[in-house]
Amino acid sequence: SSDLTMPLPWGEPPDYELPDFGSLRRIPCPVERSMTLRQLRDLELYTKRLTKARLLKVAWTEINQYHICTRVIKAIIPKEGSFTWAELVGHGKSHVPSSFLTFCSHYWGEPFRDFMRSVEHHARKFCVQPDHGYWFCVCADDQWNLDLGYRLKDSPFFRALEASHMTLLMLDRDGAVRKRAWCVWEWNQTLELR
């Protein structure tokens, strides 16, 4: 139906006042643009709801971070004056000290469901709190205006790896992550930095 619109993760008025995108405070340091475990769980629930309502045209078992980027993040965040998903859901505030930051090395094509299973396993194994931060590029980088820096060491990836206390490798079912140049570089940097 033409009356269908993208439901927003913060609800509809009067339940919640819509954010003023123009006044959203940017978080200039990419290290501080992580998602808390609580925010990740909210994104998972929101994505499940969108797939159940068939608004994303992809089954929950198949949705991956390419879909989340194009069909969720870019559908909500305007191109002009864009910002990151982490800035949006964090209301422009960083809540995670880097001493509680886990860097996620993953393949965007991995099902998001499996990504979240890995995050939940990590959370249980290391007894992390709901405000523990997970840094991953889909939410930490501005998907409309990517700034990867002039050199690899200037990239948000390197800065987040350098600040994190742990790297979580998301090994997808097909092992495709092993063939991704960025992921191999992230693992190498993890070993060099530790």
N, CA, C and O of each residue as an XYZ file, in Angstrom:
776
protein
N       0.839     -1.188      0.000
C       0.000      0.000      0.000
C       0.878      1.242      0.000
O       1.966      1.237      0.576
N       0.410      2.304     -0.642
C       1.181      3.546     -0.710
C       1.162      4.295      0.615
O       1.899      5.267      0.786
N       0.325      3.854      1.561
C       0.272      4.503      2.870
C       1.358      4.006      3.814
O       1.521      4.560      4.901
N       2.107      2.974      3.425
C       3.156      2.450      4.286
C       4.332      3.412      4.333
O       4.793      3.906      3.304
N       4.802      3.664      5.528
C       5.998      4.484      5.706
C       6.957      3.736      6.601
O       6.575      2.794      7.295
N       8.200      4.157      6.580
C       9.216      3.519      7.411
C       8.952      3.856      8.866
O       9.019      5.028      9.236
N       8.653      2.868      9.711
C       8.492      3.160     11.137
C       9.838      3.573     11.717
O      10.880      3.048     11.324
N       9.809      4.489     12.626
C      11.037      5.029     13.187
C      11.394      4.333     14.486
O      10.502      3.962     15.249
N      12.703      4.145     14.761
C      13.100      3.398     15.958
C      12.762      4.110     17.251
O      12.767      3.483     18.311
N      12.470      5.390     17.199
C      12.164      6.127     18.418
C      10.663      6.317     18.590
O      10.228      7.045     19.482
N       9.861      5.662     17.736
C       8.409      5.738     17.862
C       7.838      6.939     17.134
O       8.559      7.696     16.484
N       6.560      7.095     17.252
C       5.853      8.199     16.611
C       5.308      9.142     17.679
O       4.987      8.701     18.782
N       5.198     10.429     17.370
C       4.565     11.326     18.337
C       3.152     10.831     18.618
O       2.554     10.267     17.702
N       2.579     10.987     19.776
C       3.131     11.726     20.905
C       3.985     10.873     21.834
O       4.413     11.352     22.884
N       4.247      9.597     21.464
C       5.067      8.731     22.323
C       6.477      9.274     22.513
O       7.084      9.074     23.565
N       6.990      9.949     21.519
C       8.361     10.426     21.564
C       8.480     11.623     20.635
O       7.926     11.625     19.536
N       9.183     12.605     21.068
C       9.402     13.772     20.220
C      10.439     13.423     19.161
O      11.519     12.930     19.487
N      10.119     13.673     17.907
C      11.048     13.356     16.829
C      12.337     14.155     16.980
O      12.305     15.332     17.338
N      13.470     13.512     16.705
C      14.733     14.241     16.825
C      14.837     15.343     15.788
O      14.325     15.216     14.676
N      15.492     16.404     16.154
C      15.768     17.487     15.220
C      17.112     17.162     14.584
O      18.165     17.422     15.165
N      17.065     16.591     13.383
C      18.292     16.156     12.731
C      19.285     17.301     12.567
O      20.495     17.095     12.659
N      18.779     18.499     12.326
C      19.656     19.652     12.112
C      20.453     20.040     13.337
O      21.527     20.630     13.215
N      19.949     19.719     14.517
C      20.649     20.121     15.741
C      21.386     18.957     16.412
O      21.917     19.113     17.511
N      21.419     17.803     15.761
C      22.101     16.646     16.334
C      23.593     16.939     16.466
O      24.253     17.339     15.507
N      24.098     16.733     17.660
C      25.523     16.969     17.905
C      26.332     15.832     17.312
O      26.056     14.656     17.550
N      27.347     16.211     16.526
C      28.244     15.215     15.935
C      29.244     14.734     16.976
O      29.598     15.470     17.898
N      29.691     13.508     16.824
C      30.752     12.954     17.666
C      31.986     12.886     16.770
O      32.115     11.965     15.963
N      32.897     13.856     16.904
C      34.013     13.935     15.958
C      35.006     12.775     16.035
O      35.612     12.417     15.026
N      35.175     12.198     17.192
C      36.146     11.114     17.349
C      35.482      9.780     16.993
O      34.547      9.360     17.675
N      35.955      9.105     15.931
C      35.304      7.854     15.522
C      35.327      6.768     16.591
O      34.456      5.898     16.600
N      36.292      6.803     17.479
C      36.381      5.810     18.549
C      35.155      5.889     19.451
O      34.710      4.876     19.991
N      34.613      7.082     19.612
C      33.482      7.301     20.517
C      32.137      7.008     19.865
O      31.093      7.208     20.487
N      32.146      6.536     18.616
C      30.898      6.245     17.914
C      30.599      4.745     17.914
O      30.238      4.175     16.884
N      30.750      4.129     19.051
C      30.412      2.713     19.165
C      28.940      2.589     19.553
O      28.292      3.568     19.921
N      28.442      1.385     19.463
C      27.075      1.085     19.878
C      27.153      0.308     21.178
O      27.961     -0.611     21.311
N      26.320      0.670     22.132
C      26.282     -0.109     23.358
C      25.560     -1.429     23.080
O      24.829     -1.555     22.098
N      25.775     -2.392     23.944
C      25.075     -3.664     23.820
C      23.568     -3.425     23.815
O      22.838     -4.063     23.057
N      23.110     -2.520     24.650
C      21.679     -2.184     24.710
C      21.201     -1.631     23.356
O      20.146     -2.032     22.864
N      21.970     -0.717     22.755
C      21.589     -0.139     21.465
C      21.608     -1.187     20.358
O      20.768     -1.161     19.458
N      22.566     -2.106     20.426
C      22.612     -3.186     19.438
C      21.381     -4.081     19.545
O      20.802     -4.481     18.534
N      20.992     -4.385     20.762
C      19.783     -5.196     20.953
C      18.551     -4.455     20.427
O      17.651     -5.071     19.857
N      18.512     -3.146     20.618
C      17.402     -2.350     20.079
C      17.388     -2.386     18.551
O      16.326     -2.503     17.939
N      18.578     -2.283     17.933
C      18.660     -2.360     16.475
C      18.201     -3.733     15.987
O      17.515     -3.836     14.970
N      18.576     -4.768     16.702
C      18.138     -6.121     16.335
C      16.613     -6.223     16.399
O      15.981     -6.719     15.466
N      16.026     -5.752     17.500
C      14.571     -5.812     17.650
C      13.863     -4.981     16.576
O      12.868     -5.418     15.998
N      14.382     -3.794     16.321
C      13.807     -2.913     15.299
C      13.862     -3.583     13.924
O      12.884     -3.555     13.178
N      14.997     -4.181     13.594
C      15.160     -4.844     12.304
C      14.235     -6.054     12.204
O      13.648     -6.304     11.151
N      14.106     -6.799     13.289
C      13.172     -7.937     13.296
C      11.750     -7.469     13.002
O      11.022     -8.085     12.223
N      11.375     -6.373     13.640
C      10.018     -5.848     13.433
C       9.806     -5.416     11.987
O       8.750     -5.671     11.410
N      10.802     -4.769     11.405
C      10.690     -4.338     10.010
C      10.581     -5.528      9.072
O       9.814     -5.496      8.110
N      11.356     -6.593      9.351
C      11.282     -7.770      8.483
C       9.962     -8.518      8.689
O       9.386     -9.036      7.733
N       9.493     -8.572      9.910
C       8.211     -9.249     10.172
C       7.066     -8.520      9.463
O       6.129     -9.152      8.976
N       7.148     -7.200      9.408
C       6.130     -6.413      8.718
C       6.352     -6.387      7.200
O       5.579     -5.781      6.458
N       7.417     -7.053      6.758
C       7.790     -7.153      5.335
C       8.095     -5.791      4.712
O       7.903     -5.592      3.513
N       8.568     -4.864      5.527
C       8.912     -3.538      5.018
C      10.309     -3.498      4.398
O      10.617     -2.600      3.614
N      11.148     -4.467      4.746
C      12.499     -4.482      4.181
C      12.611     -5.423      2.989
O      13.635     -5.438      2.306
N      11.573     -6.203      2.736
C      11.540     -7.149      1.619
C      12.650     -8.198      1.701
O      13.073     -8.746      0.683
N      13.113     -8.471      2.912
C      14.138     -9.478      3.166
C      13.730    -10.223      4.438
O      13.262     -9.615      5.400
N      13.911    -11.533      4.432
C      13.593    -12.327      5.622
C      14.605    -12.047      6.729
O      15.764    -11.736      6.455
N      14.162    -12.158      7.975
C      15.057    -11.922      9.124
C      16.296    -12.814      9.044
O      17.392    -12.374      9.392
N      16.142    -14.028      8.602
C      17.276    -14.952      8.539
C      18.285    -14.565      7.463
O      19.409    -15.067      7.465
N      17.905    -13.689      6.553
C      18.782    -13.307      5.442
C      19.301    -11.882      5.520
O      20.264    -11.537      4.834
N      18.685    -11.056      6.338
C      19.103     -9.652      6.365
C      20.544     -9.543      6.855
O      20.929    -10.177      7.837
N      21.330     -8.733      6.158
C      22.727     -8.552      6.520
C      23.016     -7.051      6.670
O      22.102     -6.228      6.611
N      24.261     -6.714      6.860
C      24.567     -5.310      7.119
C      24.535     -4.455      5.854
O      24.425     -3.232      5.949
N      24.626     -5.059      4.686
C      24.365     -4.300      3.458
C      22.917     -3.811      3.476
O      22.638     -2.654      3.163
N      21.993     -4.715      3.850
C      20.574     -4.348      3.927
C      20.347     -3.293      5.006
O      19.623     -2.322      4.786
N      20.960     -3.481      6.159
C      20.777     -2.523      7.249
C      21.267     -1.142      6.812
O      20.636     -0.128      7.111
N      22.383     -1.113      6.111
C      22.919      0.165      5.640
C      21.954      0.834      4.665
O      21.591      1.996      4.852
N      21.542      0.116      3.635
C      20.740      0.735      2.573
C      19.260      0.865      2.913
O      18.624      1.849      2.534
N      18.703     -0.113      3.621
C      17.252     -0.126      3.828
C      16.805      0.388      5.186
O      15.620      0.647      5.395
N      17.743      0.538      6.106
C      17.390      1.085      7.418
C      18.097      2.422      7.622
O      17.450      3.466      7.703
N      19.409      2.388      7.704
C      20.171      3.606      8.018
C      19.930      4.699      6.978
O      19.570      5.822      7.330
N      20.127      4.377      5.701
C      19.971      5.394      4.662
C      18.505      5.761      4.416
O      18.218      6.809      3.839
N      17.585      4.906      4.848
C      16.162      5.236      4.717
C      15.717      6.227      5.786
O      14.711      6.916      5.615
N      16.459      6.300      6.886
C      16.083      7.183      7.991
C      16.954      8.433      8.043
O      16.446      9.538      8.234
N      18.248      8.264      7.875
C      19.166      9.402      7.981
C      19.227     10.125      6.641
O      19.530      9.506      5.621
N      18.943     11.423      6.629
C      18.974     12.160      5.361
C      20.397     12.293      4.817
O      21.359     12.370      5.580
N      20.516     12.318      3.488
C      21.834     12.427      2.854
C      22.471     13.782      3.152
O      23.657     13.868      3.470
N      21.677     14.820      3.045
C      22.202     16.161      3.324
C      22.299     16.350      4.834
O      21.322     16.156      5.558
N      23.478     16.727      5.297
C      23.693     16.889      6.734
C      23.731     15.553      7.447
O      23.329     15.460      8.607
N      24.207     14.517      6.772
C      24.169     13.160      7.308
C      25.057     12.986      8.540
O      25.876     13.844      8.869
N      24.869     11.857      9.204
C      25.581     11.524     10.429
C      25.544     10.014     10.579
O      25.014      9.318      9.713
N      26.093      9.506     11.649
C      26.151      8.058     11.842
C      24.922      7.549     12.598
O      24.229      8.312     13.271
N      24.673      6.262     12.473
C      23.580      5.641     13.238
C      23.871      5.739     14.736
O      22.964      5.979     15.533
N      25.138      5.553     15.115
C      25.513      5.646     16.531
C      25.225      7.038     17.079
O      24.793      7.176     18.224
N      25.457      8.063     16.277
C      25.155      9.427     16.719
C      23.645      9.615     16.863
O      23.184     10.282     17.790
N      22.885      9.031     15.952
C      21.431      9.160     16.000
C      20.854      8.492     17.246
O      20.122      9.126     18.006
N      21.178      7.223     17.459
C      20.565      6.517     18.584
C      21.165      6.932     19.919
O      20.546      6.747     20.966
N      22.370      7.493     19.884
C      22.991      7.985     21.113
C      22.705      9.451     21.363
O      23.225     10.046     22.307
N      21.857     10.040     20.492
C      21.480     11.454     20.615
C      22.710     12.359     20.651
O      22.744     13.355     21.373
N      23.730     11.987     19.851
C      24.922     12.811     19.739
C      25.852     12.740     20.929
O      26.738     13.582     21.074
N      25.664     11.741     21.789
C      26.518     11.611     22.975
C      27.246     10.281     22.931
O      26.679      9.256     22.551
N      28.496     10.315     23.322
C      29.252      9.076     23.460
C      29.046      8.571     24.890
O      29.217      9.318     25.852
N      28.687      7.324     25.012
C      28.418      6.759     26.337
C      29.445      5.715     26.748
O      29.391      5.191     27.860
N      30.377      5.413     25.860
C      31.252      4.273     26.091
C      32.705      4.708     26.234
O      33.287      5.217     25.276
N      33.298      4.520     27.396
C      34.736      4.775     27.507
C      35.495      3.704     26.723
O      35.084      2.544     26.695
N      36.598      4.093     26.089
C      37.312      3.155     25.229
C      37.849      1.949     25.992
O      38.148      0.925     25.379
N      37.978      2.045     27.317
C      38.439      0.880     28.084
C      37.403     -0.234     28.071
O      37.706     -1.362     28.459
N      36.191      0.065     27.632
C      35.131     -0.935     27.528
C      34.662     -1.036     26.086
O      33.464     -1.095     25.810
N      35.619     -1.055     25.175
C      35.299     -1.042     23.753
C      35.798     -2.324     23.094
O      36.957     -2.706     23.252
N      34.911     -2.980     22.358
C      35.266     -4.161     21.584
C      35.117     -3.819     20.115
O      34.063     -3.355     19.681
N      36.163     -4.047     19.358
C      36.147     -3.812     17.916
C      35.605     -5.063     17.239
O      36.054     -6.170     17.540
N      34.649     -4.905     16.332
C      34.057     -6.047     15.624
C      34.607     -6.110     14.208
O      34.402     -5.195     13.411
N      35.300     -7.187     13.903
C      35.800     -7.440     12.552
C      34.840     -8.436     11.922
O      34.689     -9.557     12.410
N      34.194     -8.025     10.840
C      33.116     -8.855     10.283
C      32.951     -8.600      8.794
O      33.512     -7.656      8.238
N      32.177     -9.456      8.171
C      31.811     -9.358      6.764
C      30.377     -8.849      6.690
O      29.483     -9.411      7.323
N      30.158     -7.798      5.927
C      28.829     -7.207      5.837
C      27.783     -8.195      5.324
O      26.601     -8.050      5.633
N      28.194     -9.185      4.553
C      27.253    -10.148      3.981
C      26.798    -11.231      4.944
O      25.900    -12.011      4.629
N      27.417    -11.282      6.120
C      26.989    -12.246      7.141
C      25.585    -11.879      7.618
O      25.304    -10.695      7.810
N      24.698    -12.848      7.816
C      23.376    -12.514      8.349
C      23.500    -11.750      9.682
O      24.280    -12.126     10.556
N      22.727    -10.692      9.811
C      22.763     -9.882     11.030
C      22.381    -10.716     12.243
O      22.874    -10.484     13.347
N      21.514    -11.671     12.037
C      21.120    -12.586     13.118
C      22.354    -13.296     13.677
O      22.505    -13.408     14.894
N      23.240    -13.776     12.793
C      24.457    -14.451     13.233
C      25.422    -13.471     13.898
O      26.082    -13.808     14.881
N      25.498    -12.260     13.356
C      26.323    -11.207     13.961
C      25.888    -10.998     15.411
O      26.720    -10.948     16.316
N      24.581    -10.877     15.621
C      24.066    -10.649     16.968
C      24.272    -11.855     17.869
O      24.488    -11.687     19.069
N      24.213    -13.054     17.331
C      24.507    -14.249     18.134
C      25.945    -14.199     18.642
O      26.218    -14.552     19.789
N      26.862    -13.758     17.781
C      28.262    -13.639     18.187
C      28.429    -12.584     19.270
O      29.165    -12.789     20.236
N      27.742    -11.448     19.109
C      27.801    -10.386     20.118
C      27.250    -10.899     21.444
O      27.851    -10.672     22.494
N      26.121    -11.583     21.406
C      25.513    -12.100     22.634
C      26.408    -13.154     23.299
O      26.516    -13.198     24.524
N      27.037    -13.989     22.495
C      27.967    -14.980     23.053
C      29.131    -14.272     23.745
O      29.520    -14.639     24.854
N      29.676    -13.264     23.086
C      30.765    -12.480     23.676
C      30.307    -11.836     24.985
O      31.026    -11.866     25.984
N      29.111    -11.259     24.972
C      28.586    -10.579     26.160
C      28.454    -11.548     27.338
O      28.798    -11.202     28.468
N      27.956    -12.762     27.073
C      27.826    -13.766     28.141
C      29.195    -14.225     28.628
O      29.448    -14.288     29.831
N      30.066    -14.543     27.689
C      31.379    -15.088     28.049
C      32.199    -14.102     28.874
O      32.890    -14.503     29.810
N      32.128    -12.818     28.534
C      32.944    -11.818     29.223
C      32.143    -10.983     30.224
O      32.644     -9.990     30.751
N      30.894    -11.391     30.482
C      30.042    -10.725     31.475
C      30.007     -9.211     31.273
O      30.176     -8.443     32.220
N      29.787     -8.797     30.035
C      29.765     -7.358     29.765
C      28.420     -6.765     30.170
O      27.392     -7.443     30.173
N      28.458     -5.502     30.507
C      27.262     -4.773     30.920
C      26.537     -4.216     29.690
O      27.134     -4.141     28.616
N      25.276     -3.829     29.821
C      24.527     -3.298     28.680
C      25.135     -2.037     28.057
O      24.836     -1.709     26.909
N      25.989     -1.329     28.809
C      26.606     -0.128     28.245
C      27.984     -0.400     27.647
O      28.701      0.536     27.291
N      28.360     -1.675     27.536
C      29.616     -2.042     26.874
C      29.524     -1.645     25.406
O      28.473     -1.811     24.786
N      30.607     -1.126     24.845
C      30.592     -0.644     23.472
C      31.147     -1.633     22.465
O      32.164     -2.287     22.697
N      30.452     -1.725     21.336
C      30.902     -2.519     20.197
C      31.063     -1.570     19.014
O      30.108     -0.917     18.594
N      32.274     -1.503     18.488
C      32.535     -0.607     17.358
C      32.500     -1.427     16.078
O      33.273     -2.371     15.912
N      31.605     -1.062     15.181
C      31.574     -1.660     13.849
C      31.115     -0.590     12.872
O      30.268      0.247     13.185
N      31.698     -0.640     11.679
C      31.631      0.481     10.744
C      30.227      0.811     10.253
O      29.953      1.979      9.975
N      29.337     -0.145     10.134
C      27.998      0.148      9.627
C      27.336      1.247     10.456
O      26.679      2.132      9.908
N      27.508      1.190     11.759
C      26.884      2.175     12.646
C      27.824      3.307     13.052
O      27.360      4.394     13.398
N      29.127      3.073     13.016
C      30.088      4.074     13.493
C      30.509      5.066     12.410
O      30.961      6.167     12.727
N      30.369      4.695     11.147
C      30.745      5.587     10.044
C      29.505      6.195      9.421
O      28.445      5.571      9.383
N      29.647      7.420      8.932
C      28.579      8.099      8.204
C      28.458      7.418      6.843
O      29.339      7.576      5.997
N      27.399      6.677      6.621
C      27.263      5.887      5.404
C      26.975      6.722      4.159
O      27.116      6.228      3.040
N      26.579      7.963      4.334
C      26.386      8.855      3.195
C      27.677      9.592      2.839
O      27.844     10.037      1.704
N      28.574      9.721      3.789
C      29.768     10.535      3.597
C      30.951      9.863      4.297
O      31.394     10.312      5.354
N      31.452      8.793      3.702
C      32.537      8.025      4.316
C      33.843      8.816      4.279
O      34.234      9.341      3.237
N      34.500      8.894      5.414
C      35.801      9.534      5.514
C      36.771      8.505      6.079
O      36.819      8.274      7.287
N      37.535      7.895      5.192
C      38.453      6.837      5.606
C      39.861      7.361      5.871
O      40.755      6.587      6.212
N      40.065      8.666      5.718
C      41.387      9.228      5.962
C      42.296      9.051      4.764
O      41.971      8.329      3.822
N      43.432      9.713      4.808
C      44.384      9.664      3.702
C      45.213      8.379      3.751
O      45.503      7.784      2.713
N      45.589      7.957      4.946
C      46.359      6.730      5.140
C      45.535      5.762      5.980
O      44.603      6.177      6.669
N      45.868      4.492      5.929
C      45.141      3.509      6.731
C      45.185      3.866      8.216
O      44.205      3.670      8.934
N      46.305      4.383      8.668
C      46.433      4.737     10.092
C      45.591      5.954     10.459
O      45.417      6.248     11.641
N      45.065      6.667      9.461
C      44.157      7.792      9.712
C      42.698      7.339      9.707
O      41.807      8.111     10.059
N      42.456      6.104      9.313
C      41.082      5.621      9.149
C      40.400      5.439     10.498
O      41.065      5.207     11.508
N      39.071      5.543     10.516
C      38.341      5.279     11.757
C      38.561      3.848     12.251
O      38.521      3.594     13.455
N      38.794      2.915     11.325
C      39.041      1.526     11.698
C      40.290      1.419     12.572
O      40.263      0.799     13.635
N      41.376      2.027     12.115
C      42.620      1.941     12.870
C      42.480      2.620     14.225
O      42.928      2.090     15.241
N      41.856      3.792     14.236
C      41.710      4.527     15.494
C      40.875      3.730     16.494
O      41.179      3.717     17.687
N      39.832      3.070     16.015
C      39.000      2.256     16.908
C      39.755      1.011     17.370
O      39.666      0.626     18.536
N      40.491      0.386     16.465
C      41.306     -0.773     16.851
C      42.327     -0.389     17.906
O      42.535     -1.117     18.877
N      42.954      0.744     17.713
C      43.988      1.225     18.631
C      43.412      1.479     20.027
O      44.080      1.236     21.032
N      42.184      1.963     20.084
C      41.574      2.307     21.369
C      40.870      1.133     22.045
O      40.667      1.148     23.259
N      40.504      0.134     21.279
C      39.727     -0.966     21.857
C      40.597     -1.885     22.705
O      41.813     -1.965     22.526
N      39.948     -2.568     23.621
C      40.692     -3.516     24.466
C      40.602     -4.937     23.926
O      41.286     -5.835     24.417
N      39.748     -5.146     22.901
C      39.556     -6.490     22.373
C      39.028     -6.396     20.943
O      38.313     -5.457     20.594
N      39.389     -7.380     20.124
C      38.808     -7.500     18.782
C      37.989     -8.777     18.739
O      38.463     -9.854     19.100
N      36.752     -8.635     18.292
C      35.848     -9.771     18.162
C      35.738    -10.114     16.682
O      35.197     -9.333     15.899
N      36.243    -11.263     16.303
C      36.169    -11.720     14.918
C      34.861    -12.448     14.710
O      34.564    -13.425     15.396
N      34.083    -11.966     13.759
C      32.810    -12.592     13.424
C      33.056    -13.550     12.257
O      33.074    -13.131     11.100
N      33.241    -14.815     12.559
C      33.491    -15.802     11.518
C      32.154    -16.290     10.979
O      31.423    -17.018     11.650
N      31.846    -15.872      9.747
C      30.570    -16.256      9.143
C      30.601    -17.725      8.729
O      31.666    -18.339      8.668
N      29.437    -18.275      8.449
C      29.299    -19.714      8.161
C      30.141    -20.172      6.970
O      30.633    -21.300      6.949
N      30.303    -19.293      5.981
C      31.064    -19.655      4.781
C      32.539    -19.282      4.878
O      33.321    -19.600      3.982
N      32.916    -18.620      5.942
C      34.299    -18.204      6.095
C      34.706    -17.090      5.150
O      35.897    -16.870      4.932
N      33.729    -16.380      4.581
C      34.023    -15.309      3.622
C      34.845    -14.192      4.263
O      35.599    -13.501      3.578
N      34.701    -14.015      5.573
C      35.428    -12.959      6.267
C      36.944    -13.124      6.077
O      37.681    -12.138      6.095
N      37.407    -14.367      5.895
C      38.844    -14.625      5.716
C      39.364    -14.087      4.390
O      40.572    -13.928      4.215
N      38.459    -13.806      3.454
C      38.856    -13.340      2.122
C      38.682    -11.832      1.966
O      38.941    -11.293      0.890
N      38.256    -11.157      3.001
C      38.013     -9.710      2.928
C      39.285     -8.971      3.332
O      39.792     -9.149      4.439
N      39.788     -8.149      2.430
C      41.057     -7.446      2.677
C      40.996     -6.589      3.938
O      41.949     -6.570      4.717
N      39.878     -5.874      4.150
C      39.760     -5.043      5.346
C      39.868     -5.891      6.605
O      40.543     -5.509      7.561
N      39.212     -7.026      6.604
C      39.212     -7.890      7.798
C      40.606     -8.439      8.075
O      41.049     -8.461      9.224
N      41.293     -8.878      7.033
C      42.656     -9.374      7.222
C      43.542     -8.264      7.775
O      44.367     -8.499      8.657
N      43.366     -7.052      7.249
C      44.132     -5.902      7.756
C      43.798     -5.653      9.231
O      44.696     -5.386     10.031
N      42.512     -5.739      9.596
C      42.111     -5.526     10.996
C      42.750     -6.559     11.916
O      43.206     -6.214     13.006
N      42.790     -7.812     11.496
C      43.410     -8.855     12.330
C      44.888     -8.582     12.496
O      45.431     -8.692     13.595
N      45.546     -8.220     11.386
C      46.973     -7.921     11.436
C      47.244     -6.758     12.393
O      48.176     -6.812     13.195
N      46.433     -5.719     12.304
C      46.611     -4.564     13.188
C      46.359     -4.944     14.643
O      47.047     -4.464     15.545
N      45.383     -5.796     14.864
C      45.111     -6.262     16.231
C      46.344     -6.930     16.815
O      46.722     -6.663     17.956
N      46.969     -7.797     16.034
C      48.163     -8.495     16.509
C      49.334     -7.527     16.721
O      50.091     -7.666     17.682
N      49.479     -6.562     15.834
C      50.563     -5.595     15.977
C      50.350     -4.647     17.167
O      51.307     -4.251     17.833
N      49.110     -4.298     17.419
C      48.803     -3.348     18.494
C      48.825     -3.994     19.878
O      48.999     -3.289     20.871
N      48.656     -5.294     19.973
C      48.574     -5.937     21.282
C      49.937     -6.352     21.693
O      50.110     -6.918     22.772
